[in-house]
Amino acid sequence: MKKEKMQRRQVRLKKELPFHLMLLPGVLFTFIFSYIPMAGMVIAFQKFIPAKGLFGDQKWIGFENFTYLFNMPGALAALRNTISIAFWKIILSLVVPIIVAILLNEVRSSKFRRTIQTAIYLPYFLSWVIFSGVLLDILSPSSGIVNAFLNLLGMDSIFFLGDNRYFQSTIIWTDIWKGFGFGTIVYLAAITGIDQSLYEAATMDGAGRFRKMWHITLPGMRMIIVLMAVLSLGNILNAGFDQIWNLISPQVYETGDVIDTFIYRIGMIDAQFGPATAMGVFKSAVSCFFISVSYYLAYKLFDYRVF
């Protein structure tokens, strides 16, 4: 019995060896650029002096950096902003693509549907550096097309990226605008897997489009919707550094400063390496917890596994 088991393992290993070799460059890249730098986490527990080097004779101070960090002005506000922005991004990045996918599925003209899909998917390919430049132009209070339209309606111009009342919602909706096209493709793929005979039976029973969407399309997408929701839990402290750093300004730190921008500012600009690393360790620990919980739930509820 053991001999047969060993032979099966050898056969499987021989069959899967090319795939493991294909993974090797990615594994090495991840190890070099993601795991080796984790040695720098010790800075969070030291009074770090760069001149002594990472492995020099640094003074160990325990959790003083964490205590100092959370007593810093703006630290708790950054945490609060991060959770708020990330929460709404997670919710809307689920709701908006689902609605758009269902509506696109109801479009009968395949040519028109492909055109719409291409148009909404295009922003996904743009980097935030480029897309932020576009947003700065169209949301400008003096020459932006959005405020020009508001002026035509007799309304005053709005400083979307410079007013604390509007900055956070602007960040959320522009992120959804950029990324919902990709989510739409995922849900359209789920819709194509629904048995078409269900729609035919519903038609014969006199059901209209809305009832078909509510009783067939949405239930047919339920598994992928819940799976995507569960897997998105790991992003609860990821509000989007690339986007916010390219759009934020000091006058909107109150509602726009997030953990990532806060870390960058105190670490790279103010050279407070210990507190910056402490904040990074805190964020990583919380994110690791949520990612672990999300994958556990995905495995238990939907039999989802990475390997």
C-alpha positions in Angstrom: 0.0 0.0 0.0 2.8 2.4 0.9 4.6 1.5 -2.3 1.6 2.3 -4.4 1.1 5.6 -2.5 4.7 6.5 -3.1 4.4 5.7 -6.8 1.3 7.9 -7.1 3.2 10.8 -5.5 6.1 10.4 -7.8 3.8 10.3 -10.9 2.0 13.4 -9.7 5.3 15.2 -8.9 6.6 14.4 -12.4 3.4 15.7 -13.9 3.3 18.9 -11.9 7.1 19.7 -12.0 6.8 22.0 -15.0 4.2 24.1 -13.2 6.4 24.3 -10.1 9.3 25.5 -12.2 7.0 28.1 -13.8 6.2 29.4 -10.3 9.8 29.5 -9.2 10.6 33.1 -10.6 7.5 34.5 -8.9 8.4 32.7 -5.6 12.0 34.1 -5.8 10.8 37.6 -6.6 8.3 37.5 -3.7 10.9 36.1 -1.3 13.5 38.7 -2.2 11.3 41.8 -2.3 8.6 40.9 0.3 10.0 38.4 2.8 13.6 39.5 3.2 12.5 43.2 3.9 10.4 41.9 6.8 13.6 41.8 8.8 13.2 45.6 9.0 10.2 45.1 11.4 12.7 45.2 14.2 12.9 48.9 13.7 9.4 49.2 15.3 10.9 48.1 18.6 14.1 50.2 18.5 15.2 53.8 18.8 16.5 53.5 15.3 19.6 55.5 14.3 20.2 55.0 10.5 24.0 55.6 10.9 24.3 52.4 12.9 22.7 50.3 10.3 19.9 47.8 10.5 22.0 45.3 12.3 24.0 47.8 14.3 24.0 48.4 18.1 20.5 49.9 18.2 18.7 50.7 21.5 15.7 48.4 22.1 12.7 50.3 23.5 9.9 47.7 23.4 6.5 49.2 22.6 7.4 52.8 23.1 7.1 53.6 19.4 3.6 52.2 19.4 2.7 54.3 22.4 4.2 57.4 20.9 2.6 56.7 17.5 -1.0 56.5 18.8 -0.5 59.7 20.8 0.7 61.6 17.7 -1.7 64.2 16.3 -3.5 62.8 13.3 -2.7 59.1 13.9 -6.2 58.1 15.1 -7.7 60.3 12.4 -5.7 58.5 9.8 -6.9 55.1 11.1 -10.5 56.3 11.2 -10.3 57.7 7.6 -8.7 54.4 6.4 -11.5 52.3 7.8 -14.2 54.6 6.5 -12.7 54.9 3.0 -11.8 51.2 2.7 -15.3 50.1 4.0 -17.2 52.1 1.4 -14.8 51.1 -1.3 -15.4 47.4 -0.4 -19.2 47.8 -0.4 -19.5 49.9 -3.6 -16.9 47.7 -5.4 -19.4 44.9 -4.9 -22.7 46.7 -5.5 -21.8 48.8 -8.6 -20.3 46.0 -10.7 -23.2 43.7 -9.8 -25.8 46.2 -11.0 -23.9 47.1 -14.1 -23.3 43.4 -15.0 -27.0 42.7 -14.6 -28.0 45.7 -16.8 -25.4 44.8 -19.4 -26.8 41.2 -19.5 -30.2 42.6 -20.4 -28.8 44.5 -23.4 -29.8 42.6 -26.5 -27.4 44.3 -29.0 -24.1 42.5 -28.6 -22.2 45.3 -30.5 -23.6 48.0 -28.1 -22.8 45.7 -25.1 -19.2 45.2 -26.2 -18.8 49.0 -26.7 -20.0 49.8 -23.2 -17.8 47.1 -21.7 -14.8 48.5 -23.4 -15.6 52.0 -22.3 -16.1 51.1 -18.6 -13.0 48.8 -18.6 -10.6 51.3 -20.1 -9.9 53.3 -16.9 -8.7 50.1 -15.2 -5.6 50.1 -17.4 -4.5 53.6 -16.5 -2.1 54.1 -13.6 -3.2 56.4 -10.8 -0.6 59.0 -11.8 -2.3 59.4 -15.2 -5.8 59.0 -13.9 -5.2 61.5 -11.1 -4.1 64.1 -13.7 -7.4 63.5 -15.6 -9.3 64.0 -12.3 -7.5 67.1 -11.5 -8.6 68.6 -14.8 -12.2 67.5 -14.8 -12.8 68.4 -11.2 -11.0 71.7 -11.2 -13.2 74.4 -9.5 -12.2 77.0 -12.1 -12.0 75.1 -15.4 -13.2 71.6 -14.8 -16.1 70.2 -16.9 -18.0 69.0 -13.8 -18.1 72.5 -12.2 -18.8 74.0 -15.6 -21.9 71.8 -15.8 -22.9 72.8 -12.2 -22.5 76.5 -13.1 -24.9 76.0 -16.0 -27.4 74.7 -13.6 -27.0 77.8 -11.5 -24.9 76.1 -8.7 -21.7 77.3 -7.2 -18.4 75.5 -8.1 -17.3 72.8 -5.7 -13.6 72.2 -4.7 -13.9 68.4 -4.7 -10.2 67.8 -4.0 -9.7 70.7 -1.6 -12.7 70.7 0.7 -13.0 68.2 3.6 -16.7 67.9 3.0 -16.2 66.4 -0.4 -12.8 64.9 -0.5 -13.5 61.5 1.0 -16.6 60.8 -1.1 -14.6 62.0 -4.2 -11.9 59.5 -3.4 -14.4 56.7 -3.0 -16.4 57.3 -6.2 -13.4 58.0 -8.4 -11.8 54.7 -7.2 -15.1 52.9 -8.1 -15.1 54.6 -11.5 -11.6 53.4 -12.2 -12.1 49.8 -11.1 -15.7 48.7 -11.5 -15.2 47.6 -15.1 -13.0 44.8 -14.0 -15.5 43.6 -11.4 -18.3 43.8 -14.1 -16.4 41.2 -16.2 -16.2 38.8 -13.2 -20.0 39.0 -12.6 -20.8 38.8 -16.3 -18.8 35.5 -16.3 -20.9 34.3 -13.4 -24.1 35.2 -15.2 -23.1 33.2 -18.3 -22.9 30.1 -16.1 -26.6 30.3 -15.2 -28.8 27.7 -16.9 -30.7 29.4 -19.7 -33.6 27.0 -19.4 -34.5 28.8 -16.2 -35.1 32.0 -18.1 -37.2 30.2 -20.7 -39.3 28.6 -18.0 -39.8 32.0 -16.3 -40.8 33.5 -19.7 -43.4 30.8 -20.2 -44.8 31.5 -16.7 -45.2 35.2 -17.6 -42.3 36.6 -15.6 -40.9 40.0 -16.8 -37.3 41.1 -17.0 -37.2 42.5 -13.4 -38.6 39.3 -11.9 -36.1 37.3 -13.9 -33.3 39.4 -12.6 -34.5 39.2 -9.0 -35.4 35.5 -8.9 -32.9 33.9 -11.4 -29.9 36.2 -12.1 -29.2 37.4 -8.6 -29.6 33.9 -6.9 -27.4 32.5 -9.7 -24.6 35.0 -8.8 -25.0 34.5 -5.1 -21.9 32.2 -4.7 -19.5 34.5 -6.5 -21.0 37.6 -4.8 -20.5 36.2 -1.3 -17.1 34.8 -2.2 -15.9 38.2 -3.5 -17.3 39.9 -0.3 -15.5 37.4 2.0 -12.2 37.8 0.1 -12.3 41.6 0.2 -12.2 41.6 4.0 -8.4 41.6 3.9 -8.5 45.1 2.3 -10.2 46.7 5.3 -7.0 48.8 6.1 -6.1 49.4 2.4 -7.7 52.7 1.4 -5.4 53.0 -1.7 -2.1 54.8 -1.3 -1.5 55.4 -5.0 -4.8 57.2 -5.5 -4.8 59.3 -2.3 -1.1 60.3 -2.5 -1.6 61.7 -6.0 -4.8 63.6 -5.0 -4.3 64.7 -1.4 -3.2 68.1 -0.2 -2.6 69.4 3.4 -5.9 71.2 3.6 -7.8 67.8 3.4 -5.6 65.8 5.8 -8.6 65.9 8.3 -10.7 63.5 6.1 -8.2 62.2 3.5 -5.1 61.2 5.4 -4.9 57.4 5.7 -2.5 55.0 7.3 -0.3 54.6 4.2 0.1 58.3 3.6 0.6 58.9 7.3 3.4 56.2 7.3 5.0 57.7 4.2 4.9 61.2 5.6 6.4 60.5 9.1 8.9 57.9 7.8 10.2 59.3 4.5 9.6 63.0 5.1 10.0 63.5 8.8 12.5 60.6 9.2 10.7 59.1 12.2 11.6 55.5 11.1 10.6 53.8 14.4 7.0 55.1 14.6 6.5 54.7 10.9 7.6 51.1 11.0 5.4 50.6 14.1 2.3 51.8 12.2 3.3 49.5 9.3 3.5 46.5 11.7 0.2 47.3 13.2 -1.5 47.6 9.8 0.2 44.3 8.6 -1.0 42.4 11.8 -4.6 43.6 11.4 -4.6 42.9 7.6 -3.1 39.4 8.2 -5.9 38.7 10.7 -8.6 39.7 8.3 -7.0 37.9 5.4 -6.7 34.7 7.4 -10.4 35.0 8.6 -11.6 35.7 5.0 -9.8 32.7 3.5 -11.0 30.4 6.3 -14.6 31.5 5.7 -14.1 31.1 1.9 -12.8 27.6 2.4 -15.5 26.6 5.0 -18.4 28.1 3.3 -17.6 27.8 -0.4 -14.8 25.2 -0.5 -12.5 27.9 -2.0 -8.7 27.3 -1.8 -5.7 28.9 -3.3 -3.9 25.5 -3.8 
